[in-house]
Amino acid sequence: MLALLFLVLLTTSLNLHVEAQDIGSRIKVYANRGDNITLPCHLEGQSSLFGNRIKWTKMENDSTETDVLISMGFHKKTYGNFQNRVYLLEADENDATLVLTDINLNDYGTYICEVINGLNDKITEVDLELQGEDSLLFTGVVFPYSPRRGRYNLNFHDAEAACLEQDAVVASFEQLFEAWKGGLDWCNAGWLNDGTVQYPITNPREPCGGARTSAGLRNYGQRDKSNSRYDVFCFTSALKGRFYYLILPKKLSYDEAVQACKNDGAEIAKVGHIYSAWKLLGYDRCDAGWLADGSVRYPISRPRRNCSPTEAAVRFVGFPDKKQKLYGVYCYKTQ
């Protein structure tokens, strides 16, 4: 823990972002998209790293490993999408900490640091997880998601891909728990990033685990990641660009909506964008609009007649025929 404290002080002076928790032999690091972060790996009380083989890898969804960086003394090599974005901090002769710059959604996950010298080999696992814009650990928004083909159609790997496509990641238990404490009530079970399937209930009722049960997270436990199919709870943080409803004189088909955003120098917004703008920016618009997944939704922060009169929410119209010219469009422009 002293080494971790030293690392936090050092990286602060280098303008690197790291918020880490050492949980047993596993470390969790929380960061925002676009941050430069450090993944700690340190050999206290062991011989110098010089001459040792240092290997950083990332665990993928199919349990394979992707090489990130390999170091042998002065010789270092980076791989794939990590090229020109990673390097070793080397704060002292025993420091194998990895610096990862400009992180994106594909960077989140579990990293493994291996230091191999044949005598005192060490393996450190570091989980990189998404956090929001400020110092609060779980600032962001959790939202339930199911695809066009309907409820309970995603295995775990499909769920991960679905969240990424919507500018989000699969939520953790801690994030869903915080969302439940904030009032999230949803009766469809969804995947979490630990492979469990759960759903949050604030208002117990018969179809959702029973009217006489207490409020809380309903937990189905671990499920087969390939064969079990549910919805998913996604988590996204603050936007790095501008989310807006595009004012046009007529309603659009889906293809026309995509093109209209392009013509405005933007892209059609994703589900993660609308939830982030609604929850974190208070975005409010009583106009149903197309989103990138083919769904039609609208965000209401100020409940009122004909616009979500009972609660603030992102209202879901459905997945209409993409040829229908009945809706506007929400766009997203990066900054």
C-alpha angles and dihedrals in degrees: 000000000000088000090051091050090049089050093052091051092047096048091048089060089050092051092245121143119230131153106176137175121196105217107183107297091341127080126206120206121190122202145157126245110271094027126131104229141178126228106205123232119157135164107215115193094003133111122281117288090230108114093015124114113247118193127182118191136170122226112232129209093262091054093255121127127237117207114241105170137348122193132188110174108295092352115092132168131186127198144219117324090358094067112120090006104076137056139152116267093213094188088165138355092278098046118110094164114149121225113208117189132204095005120206135190093274090059096065116103141067123328126193124209115199121187110189126188101141093249113050103021115175133194123195124185119207125187114208110203135179122255134174134259100280136047096276109109099226103030106145135069133282116209133179116238137192126168132242092272090066146246123345098012103122128092115200095270092047088050093054091050092046093054092047090051088056095051094260144092131232107279123245125232089253092053093048090047091053090048090051090051086052091056106271109158118178128158099200118089117236141184122263125200094259091063095256124125117224144149134204123239123185095162109047113216138162101263091048106058097307137305093252096053122098124256116264144091114323107217125204090179126221116348134192103276094210104038107028115086128202140133120273138236110224129195127208133173136212118320123255092204143030124292116197147153110249112231110222133160094240143032120261144220116233094262091048089050092053091049093045091058091047090051088054092053093256142091129246107272124252129226091256090055095055093047093048093048091047098046103034102030101030092238111183127185128151095205121103112229141181120258130198096264091057094257125127119223142150132204122233120187095161109050113218141151113304089006109078094305097190105045147003108261148134100261118219117214095177141245102302127186104289091225093062114109097207105109145057125228139248115219135195124209120192118224 
